[in-house]
């Protein structure tokens, strides 16, 4: 079990208060989590002691080389990868995906088919749509009204022309957990590549790329307590087969061949510290086991709080929750809802007045919001539980209905 108060002590931003001394409740984690002191201090330490470019003969450069090697090793352990050479670094997931798409466009041909989903973040849709420029047909898997993918539709649409499937492990809009095992079963007799978007999944659950049997996986550290850096896993040997966009002076081998320009070394050091932070919460006789144990603890904590929040919100007549319920743990602790008469933005403004940070809109999962008929309503209000959230915060949010009733009463008075 996590000692949450000790965990919270590691996050300096949690000490922020309003003018009345009330702590801010950070429920905006799905858009980016708060950052622990070790990460902040690590970035500062890099600039104070190690700031240099790579591959030099002097101390700071050698230290930077070691920092980058350490990040790849820890990222490999974080994802369950067998080799740090499988780990490439980028400024964000969108950029990595665009780079990957450009490389794959050189081997895909006219008449090939590529599968994306209506549920995914646009960063796992838009880049793949550019394959239409080389004659690849883009096929979309339908989204059901309950916020889950239509797996029967998936089975019908895959065929011998399918060369690539890109799907999220979980939805940043609704908290839906996609059935990756079922997707792998659907793909079993088809020779196609599989990319998994784990950006919304990685903050809440441990990842094992070998068990997932994916060809590529992407995630972003700023969603799991780190700075704005993203990670690409590529199955051993796969990246070496691709003709990536790169300079002639650039390393031609994996994992470097898809990394353009000088990386943000200070932020990369921060990512290592973020992974260290997660590992420090777990027990085990090696780093990987500590990570797995830590995720078991934090997912249990988050699920308990999110369940309480879901149940409280679900009793409010003014609210309709979008997405799966909490009858099983096969969902992330992200809860999205619409108010029956007010926009998501209006609700978030009222929450902000009560010092509660929350997001509204489509969160770049625009197609999913459109499919469920929520676009004209301003999308959804999204609340996300992270490791540092507490039962007291959930109680403060709900106040056994009164807090939210007051919000909605005030909204009605203002906007009627």
N, C-alpha and C positions, 0 to 999 in steps of 0.2 A: 504494500500500500504506500502511496506517495504521501510525504509530509508536505502538504500544500503550502503551509505558511513558510517553510524553509525554501520551497521552490520559489515562492513569490518574492522572497528577499533578494533573489538573484536578478530581479527585473526592476531597474531604477524607475522606469516610467510608471510603475504601479503606485508610486508615491505622489503622482500628480493629483492635485485637488482643484476644485472650483473655488470661487471666492467665499463660499460658505463652509469650506473644509471637507466637502464630500469627495471621496475618491472617484475617479473615472472608472466606469465599468467598460472594459474593452471586449466587446462582442463582435469586433470587426476582423477577427483573425483570418477568416477565409480570404480576405483581401491582402493579408500580410500581418504576421504576428508581431508582438513586441519582442524586444531583443535583450537577452541577459547580459550582465556586466562583463562576463568573460569574453563575449564576442566583441563588445564595444572596446574593452581594454586591449584585446588582441589586435584589432585594427589600428588602434593608437600606437601600440607597441611596434607594429610593423613599420609605421612611418618614423618612429623615433629611432629604431635600431637596425632595420633590415632593408630600407628603401633603396632598391636598385633594380635594374633590368636583369634578365636571366642570362646564363651561360657565360659569365665573366670569370676572371681568375682571382678576383678580390673577394673579401669576406662577405660583404652584404649581398653580392650577386650569388655567391655559393649558398648563402642562407636562404635566399629567395628560391633558388632551385630546389633546395630541400623542402621548403614550405609547399611548393607546388607538387612535388613528389608525394609529400605527406597527405595533401588533400586528395590526390587520386587514390592513394591506398585506403584512406578512411572512407571515401565515397564508395569504393568497391566493397568494403565491409558493410557499409550502410545499405547497399543494394543487394548484398549477397553475391556479388560478382566474383569470379575466380581470379581475375587479373586486373591490376590497375591500368593496364594498357587498353582496357575496355571503356575507360572513363575519359570523356572529353568535357571541356568547360566552355561555357558561353555566357554572354551578358544577360540573356533571358531565354525562356523556352521558345518564344516566337521566332527569335533569330536563329536558334539552333534548328528548328523545324524547317524554316525557309532554306537554310543551307543544305539540310538533308534532302529536301524536295528537289532542289536544283541538281544535286548529285544523282538522284534516282531518275530524274527526267532524261538523263543521258543513256539509261539502259532500258527504260520502258518505251513501248512503241505504240503506234496508232492501233486502236482496237483493243488494247489492254483495258482492264477495269480496276478501279480503285474504290474501296468502301470507306465511307465516313459515316457519322451518325448525326441525327438531329439533336442529340442531347449535349454534344460536346461544346467546349469552349471554342471560340472562333480561331484561336491559335492552333487548334487541331482540326480545322476545317478549311479556312482560307488559304493557307499555304498549299494544301493538297489540291485545291481547285485550280491552281496554276498549271497542273499537269494536263489540263484540257488543252493547253497551248501546243502540246506535242501529240494530241489525239487520244489521250487517255480519257475514258468515260468515267465520270464520277457518279457513284451510286450512294444514296443515302438510306440508312436504316431508320425506320419509323420510330417515333417516340409516342408511347401510349399516354393516355390522359392521367394515369397514376404516376407519371414521372419516370417510368422505367422503359427500357428499350424493348422493342418487339422482337423477340428471338426467333419466332416463327418467320417473320419477315426477313431476318438475317439469314436463316437457312435457305429461304427461297431465292435470295438475291446473289448469294455466292455461287460461283461457277468456275469452270476451267480457265476463263479469261481473267479471273481476279488475280492481280499481281501484288496487291498491298491492301492491308486493313489497318486503319488508324482509329483507335477508340480510347476513351478515357477510362481510368479505373474507377473513378467516382465523379459525380457531378458537383461542380462548384456552385451551381444554381439551386439545387434541391436536396443535396446530400445523398442522392441515389448511389448505391454501390452496384456497379455493373458486374455481371456474372462472367468473369474472365475464364473460369474453368469451362463453362458452357460454350463460350466463344471458341476456346481452343478445341473443344470437341467438334464444333461445327467446321473448324478449319482443318481438322485432322487429315482429311483425304485431298486437301488442296495445297498445292505448292505455291504459297504466297507468303510475303513478309508481314509481320505484325509489329506495329508500334503502339506502345501503351503510354498514355499521358497520365503520369502519377502526381501531377502538381497538387491536386486537392487531396490525394490519398496519402502522400508521404508524411504530412504532419500528424497523422492519426494512427497509422498502422505500419508495421515492419514490412519490408519488401524483400522478396527473394526472386531475383530474375531467372534463376535456374528452374525453380518450381513453376514460375509463370511461363517459361519457355518462349519468351518474347525475343524478337530480333533487335528491337530498339526500345528504350524507355527514357522518358524525360521527366525531370522534376526541378523545382525551384527552391533554393535555400531560404528565401525571404518568407516562405510559407511555413518553414519549420525552424524559426527563431534565429535565422541568419540574415546576412545582407543580400542584396540583389545580384545573385549569381545563379546560373542554372547548370544542370548536369545532364549529360547525354550518356547513356549506356548503349554500347553496340556489341552485339554478340562477337566473340573472338573471331578475328579474320574478316569480318564482314565489311568494316569500314575501309580496310585496305583494298577491297575490290571496287570501291567507288571513286569516281573522278570528281573530287571536291573542288570548289572554287578556292583557289589559293594563289599566293605569290610564288614566283619561280624560286625565290630564296627560302621559301618556307619548308619545314620538315615535311617530307612526302609520306610519312608513315603514320599509322594510328598510334595514339589518339590525337596527335597534334594536327593532322592534315585538314581537319574541319574547323580548327580554331583560327580565326582571322584576327590579325593585329595583336598588339600587346594586351594581355589580360590584366584585369584589376587585381594585382597581387595582394594588396591589403585586404580587399573583400574576400579573396580566396582564403586568406589566413582566417578571416572571420567565419567562413563556412566550416573550416576544420574545427574551430572552437564551438560552433553550433552543434556539430555532430558529437564532439566531446561532451557538451552539456547534456545531450540526450543520453549518451552512454553512461554518464555519471549517475543517472537515476536508476540504473539497473544493476543486477548482480550476475556474476558468472565468472568463469575462469579464463575467459578471453573477451576481446573487444566486441566481437560479433554477438556473443551470448549476452553480454551486457546490454547491447542495443535491443535485442529481441525482448529481454526481460523488461527493459524500460518501456518499450511500446506496449507490452501487456498491461503494465501498471497505468500508463497514461491513458490508454484507450478505455480501460475500466473506469477510471475517474471521469473522463469526458462523457462516456455513455451514461453514467449515473446522473450527471448534471443535465445533460441534454434531454434525457428521458423526463426528468422533473420539469424542465422548461417546456417541453412538448406537451406534457399532460396539462400543465397549467394554462398554456395558450389555447389548447384544444377545447377547453371548457368555456372560452369566451365566445359568445354568440356572434360578435362583430367580426370574428376572424375566421378565415379559411386557410388552413395549412396546406401547402403545396408539396407533394412528394411523399415518400414512404413513411409509415409510422415507426414506432420504436418497439414493435413486438419481437424483433430480432436485432442482433448487433450488426447485421449486414447493412449498415448505413453509416455515414459520417455524422458527427455531432453538429451538423449545420441545419438550421431550421428556417424555412422560408414561408412567408404567408402574405395574404392580401387582406386588407380591410374592406368590408363590404361596400363602403360608400366613399372612402378616402384613398388618395393615391399613396403609393409606397413612399414617395418623397415627403409627403405631408406627415406621415407617421414617423419617419426618421428625424424630421425637424423637431417634433415633439419629444422624441427620445433624447435628442441632443440637449434639449433644455433641461432634461433630468440627468445630464452627465452620463448618458449611455451612448457609446459609439456603435453604430450599426450602419449597414449599407443598404442602398435601394437601387433598383434598376434591373438590368439584364446580366451584368457582370461578364460581358463578352460572350455569354451563352445566348446570343440573341435569337437564334433559330428555335431554341427550346422554349423561350418565352413567347415567341410568335405562335408556335405550334399549340401551346396550351391557351391561346387567346388572351394573354396577359399584357401584351405590349401597350394597348390603349389605356391600360390602368397604371402605366408607369412601371411595369414589371412587378417585382416582389420586394418586400422588406426581408432582409437576411440577417439572422443572428447566428454567430458561430462560437461554440465553446472551444477554448484552448486550455492548455495545461495549467495556466495560472488562474483560471476562473474558479470561483468558489460557490458553495451552496448558499452562503450569505448573499452573494451578488444575485443569484437566481431568485432568492426570496425577495430581495429588494426590488427586482424587476417585476415580479408578479404581485407581491404583497397580497397573496390569495385573492387575486382579481382586481383589487382596488387600484393599484398603481396604473394598470393598463386601462381600467375603466375611466380613471381621471384623465388619462391621455386622450382617450377617444371622446370624452365629454368636451374637453377643451378644444379638440379638433373641430367637433361639430359646432361649437359656439363661434369659432373663428371663421369657418368656411361656409357655414350655411347662409 
